[in-house]
Amino acid sequence: MLQDVFEEYAGDYDRWFDEHNDEYQKELSRIRQVLPSPDSRSIEIGVGSGRFAVPLGIRIGIEPSRALCRMAQARGIEVIRGRAEALPLGDGCCSLALFVTVICFLDNPEAAFREIHRTLSSPGYLITAFIVREGKIHRKYLREGGKGRFLSRARFYSQEEVSSFLKETGFEVRDIDTRSGFCVIAAQKV
């Protein structure tokens, strides 16, 4: 099970951000460019160790891995254990959802997007960022390792596929930046 990999190797996962700080900072910068100002109802789904939520000003996260929950909590994130496909949140309770490199680990991305849509107020925003299938970053990670332990079990999508999932689940795509094989999509609940 993929979650077991994140339990056993949580430290390796988190250390990657320190060892690849330039790449991490570029990803953060691109997300910041489209991210509306977070408020107290903003959430990161798949918060991991908190490496994106903290610098982006998001204080609440959803995460299935206990080990990663502990890391995010140590960084000051209020973490709720849960999965993207069945969010333990009420209808319309969030104003903004951040979803970074999570889609590739889901069994059913459309179910996750439906759940995010349900939990967002109107007009709510979803910022999703992911490694593009066969893109520069995808090929690099698989060739060089590092994240290979995690990504070897991942399913990658094209920008067009993710845009289609978003439209089919009630979102309007507002902005797309797909440079270097890392795609950032800003979408709004309609």
N, C-alpha and C positions, 0 to 999 in steps of 0.2 A: 504494500500500500504506500502511495506517495507520501502521505502524512508521516509515516514512520521515518522516511528519509529526512524530513524537516525536524523531527524529534531528535534523531540520532546525530545529525550534522548541523544543528542550528548555529553552532559557533562558526563553522566553516562558511555557512551562508552569510552570516553577519560580517565576518572578517573580509569577505570579498569587497565590500564597500570601501574599506580602508585601503586595501591593496590595489584597487582600481578607482581611486578617488577622482581622477580626471574624467573618466567615463561617467561615474556617478553624478558628478557636478553638472555635466552637460545634460544628463537626463533630467535632473532637478530644474535646471534653467529652462528647458523646453516645456516642462509641465507648468512652471510659474507663468510663462507667457500666456497661457490660456486659462489658468485657474482663477475663477472669481474669488473675491476675498472670503476666506473661511469665516464662519461664525460658530456659535455654540452648538448648532445643529449640523455641522459638517462632520463627515465620517470617512475613514479609509477602510475599504472592504478588502481583506487580505492584508492587514497592516504589517504582517511579518514582525520584524524586530523594531519597527518604528522609524526606519531610515528615511522614509519619505514624509510621513505624517508630521514628525517633529519639526523639520526645517520649513515645512509648508504651512505650519500653524494649525494643523488639525489635531484635536485633542482626544478624539474617540476613534477606536478601531474595532473591527471584527476580525477574528483570527481563530482557525481550528487547532493550530499546533500549540500545545501547552508550553513547550520550550521557547518558542518565539513570543508567546504571550508574556512570559516572564521578562524577556528582553525589552519588549515594548513598554511594559509597565515600569521597568527600571528607568526608562527614558521619559517617564511622565505621561504616558498614554493610558487613558481609561480603556481597558480592553474587555470586550464581550466575546465569549467563545461562541463561535458559530461558523456556518458555511454560507458562501454567497448564494447558493441555490435555495436556501431556506433561512433567510435572515431573521434573527430573533428581535425584530423591530416592528413597531406599529405602522399602520398606513400613514403616509404623509408626514412622518416625523423628522425627516432629514431635508436640509436645503441643498446640500452638495454631497456628492459621493465621489471619492477618488478610488481608482481601480488600477493599480500598477503591476504589471507582469503577473497577473493572476489568471487571466483567461486561458493561458496555455496549460493550466493545471486542472481545469474543470472538465467534468464529464458532460455537462450540458450548459454551454455558455448562454443559450437563449433563456433557460430557466433563471440563471443568475441575473440577466438583464431585466427580465420580467419582475423579479424580486426587487431589484434596485428601483425600477420604475414605481412599483407599489409603495416603497418607503419614502420616495421623494415627494415633497410638496410641489405645488405649481406656482411659479415656474421653478422647477428644480434642475440642477445641473449635474451631469456625469462627465468626469474626465477619466478616460481610460487610456492607458499607455501599455504597449506590448511590443515584443520582439516579432518582427515580420518574418513569416515563413520564407526561407531561402534568401533572406536579406543579408547584408554584410555582417551584422552582429550575430545572427543565428549561425552562419557558417563559421565565424571566428570562434564562438563559444564551443561549438562541437569539435572543431579542429584542435583548439588549444586546451580544452578541459576547463578547470576552474569551476564553472557552473555546470559542467557536464553531468555530474552526479545527479543534479536536480533536473536539468533540461533533457536528459536522455529519456525521461518518462513524460515529457511534455508534448502537447499537440499544438503546432503553430498555425497561425491563420494569416491570410493576406489582409491588407487594408480594406479591400472590397468586401471580403467576407464579414469582417467585424462591422463595417458600415451597414451591411445588410441586416445583421443580427439586431443592431440598434434600431433601424427603421422598422423592422418587423415587431419589435417589442415596445413601440410607442415613443421613440426618441427622434428628434430632428438633429442631424449632424450640423454643427455650426462652424467647425474649423478642423482641419486635418493638417498635421505636419508629419511627414513620413521620411525624413532625412536619415541616412545612414542605417536603415533597417530597424530603427526604433520609432514606432508610430505613436503619436499623441492625437487623440480625437476628443474634441469638446462637443458634447451633445446636450440638448435641453429636452426636458419632458414636455410632450405635447398632449 
